[in-house]
Amino acid sequence: MALNVNVVSADRQVWAGTASQVVARTVEGEIGILSGHQPMLALLAQGEVRVTTEGGEQISVDAEGGFLSVDHDTINIVAGKATLVA
């Protein structure tokens, strides 16, 4: 099963799509999320959010502050500031 991922900053949507894995830095450390992950809410630390799409493409977003929520294979990342890294 795929993860539905939505990454937004305070003023715009940065990236949305399906993924096989998401890795993010939280205030408690780095976390990896796969399909079937338990529901959770975490505070983001400043750092990179790495999304691996179902096709194997690597998406990198530099995120600053905010939170990450996981519920029923849907991941919402809301950052105060987020920039897609080329």
PETA-V439138 format. One record per run of one state. SS is the DSSP state (~ for helix, > for strand, _ for the rest). FROM is the first residue (numbers start at 0). TO is the last residue. If there is no record, write none. Layout:
ss-><SS:SS>
from-><FROM:FROM>
to-><TO:TO>
//
This chain:
ss-><_:>:_:>:_:>:_:>:_:>:_:>:_:>:_:>:_:>:_>
from-><0:2:8:12:26:28:33:39:44:46:53:57:64:66:71:73:78:80:85>
to-><1:7:11:25:27:32:38:43:45:52:56:63:65:70:72:77:79:84:85>
//
